[in-house]
Amino acid sequence: MASTADSTPAELTHDGPRLRVLIVDDHDVVHWGLRLMLGRQPWVRGCLHARSGEEAADLARRGSPHVALVDLFVGEESGPEICGRILEASPSTRVAFISGAGRISAAAARAAGARGFVPKDWPADRVATAVRALGAGRSVFPEATDAPAASLSPRERDVLELIATGATNAEIASSLHLSPHTVKEHASAVYRKLDVRNRAEAVQRAQRLGLVG
């Protein structure tokens, strides 16, 4: 993991700095679970919690958290959008995206200003280790071997990219030399994996995740 300089002073323990952590998610159980787990860590000074980008930016401005854990989708807002608001309010905060279903590439996360991505299905001790690493100025991204089984296949990505251009199933089939039925199956798989209902939602979510331009 890459190291960067720590520009925000933190209260020190014998083992390193005590961190202020901001959790941005719109699910109560996530707030409860992360706050309970992190609150038990001797190197955590306190946890702030927000359920919207506006709340997150306000808390970041007032509390200057060392680390912020931001869900990829908070209501109608996207994690990258909220990340930008947090960094505008508190440039020294190190943001990591979290998610239980969606994924974002390291390149897309870094482009949004984040320092990491933490899947919610990681064990609690691994999540804690990731937060501490972020607080120490390091980046945290899953290795390639951690790629979820639900990630899009190369062919599904091809279909998604053409969907994003507005191409019809027949046009996609002609472009990729597939049958319309096969294209429909790939499109259905894309909708399922992105947890969306239609083409418009698929394109919107793919753009937020950095899967298409």
N, C-alpha and C positions, 0 to 999 in steps of 0.2 A: 504494500500500500504506500502511496506517495505521501511524503511529509511536507507540511507547510508551517510557516512561522505562526505562533499564537499571538495575535494582536490584542486579545482581551484578557486583562489580568483576572485571575480567579483565586478564590480563597484556597489556601494550600492545606493538605493533610500530609501525613508522613509519606504517603504513597503517591502524591501528586495533587493537582488542583481539584477543588470541589466545584462541580458544575451546576449551572442553572440550565434546565432543559425545558423547552417549549414543545408541547404536543398539540398538533393541529389535526383534528379528526372530528367527524360529525356523528360518531357512534359512542354512546356512553360506556359500553363495555370495553372499548379500546382505551379510552381515557382511564377508566378504573384499573384495568390490567397493567398498563404501562406505568401509571403513577404508583401503584402498589409495588411493582417489581423494582422500579428505579428508586423509590423512596427507601428501600432497604439497603441500598448501596451506600457505603460510608463516604464515597467520593461524589455523591450527589447532594448539592446544597438545597435544591428545591425544584419543583415541577410546576410550570405554568400550563394552562390548557385553554385552547381556543377552538371554536366550532365554525369559524368563518375566516376568510382572508382579512376582513376588516378588524376582527378581534385579534388575529395573529399579528397584524402590523402594529396595532396599538400596544399589545403586550411586548412586542419586540422593541418598540421605541422606548417604552417605560422601563422594561426589565433587562434589556440587553442580554438575552440568553446566550450561553456559549454554544448550545446545540439546539436545533429545531428538527423535530420529526414531523413530516408533513405527508398526509395521505395523498395519493395520486389524484383522488377525486373527493372533494369536500362539497357535498351538495351539488350545485350547478357549477362550481368553480374547479379549475384544474390545479393540481399541485404546482406545476411550473409557474402559473400565474401568481399563486400565493407565495412561492419562493421569491419571486421578484419583489413583491411587496415587503416581505420580511427583510430582505437584503437592503432595500431602499431605506427602511427604518433603522436597521442595525447591520451595517456592512460587515462587521466582524463575526456575526453569527454563522455557524457552519450548519448548513441545511442538508438533511438526508430525506429522501422520499421513502415512504412505507406503503405497502399494499398487501392485501390478502389474495387478490385475483390478478389485477393488471401487472404489467411489467414495463419498465422503461430502460432503454439501453444506457450504458455508461456515457456514451457520447452525447445523447440527448439530455441526460441529467446534468452533465457538466455544462452543456450549452445554456441550460436554464439557470446555472449558478450554483447547483447543488454539489455536495462533496461525497454523496453516497446514495445507496439504495438498500433498504432493509426489508426483506420479505417478512410478512407477519407470521408465516409458518415456521420461522426459525425458532429454535429453543430459546427460552428466556435468558439463559446465560450467554448465548451467542448474541442476542440483541443487546444485552448489557455491555458486552465486550465491544460491540460496534459503536455504541454511544460513547464509551470511554475513549475509543480510538479517535472518533471524530473530535472529541473534546481536546485530545492531545495534538490535533492538527493534521491527522491523517485522513485519507480518503478510504471509503469502505464500499466496495462493490462485490457482489457474488462472483465467484469464479465461473468460467464457462460451464463447468460440470454441474453448477447449481441451476442451470436453465430449467424452467418448469416444463413438465410434460405437455402442458397446454399451450406452449409457445407456437407461433405460427410456423408452418412448414414453408420451405422456399416457394412452392407452387401457390400456397395460400397467400403469401406475400405478393406474388405476381398478380394474383387475382385482385387483391386489395388495392394495389397500386393502380390497376386499370379501373377499378370501381371509383377510385378517387378522381379519375379524369372524366367521369361521367359516362363511360362506355357501358353499353347494354350487355346482358349476358351473351347475346348472339355475337356482338362485336368482340367480346373477350374471348369467346370460343374460337372465333376466326383468328384472332391475334396470337393465341397460345396453341393453336392447332389441337383443341380439345372439343369434346362434344358439349352441347349446351347443358345436358344433364350433369356432366362432370363439373362444369363451371358452377352450376347451381349447388352441387354438393360442397364444393370448396367454399363458396360464398356462405353457405349455412354454417360451415365449420368456423369461418372467420367471425360471424355474428356470435356464435356460441362462446368462442374463446375470448372475444372482446366484451362479452356480456352486453350486447346491444340488440336492438330489435329490427333495424332496417339499415339501408345503405347510408342515409344521412348521418345516423348515429355512429355507424362504423367509421366513416370518414372523419367525423369530428373527434372521436376517441383516438383514432390512429394518429391524427395530427398532434393531439395532446401528448401522446406517448412517443412522438418522434419517429413513427413507423413510415410515414409518408410526408412529403413536403407540403 
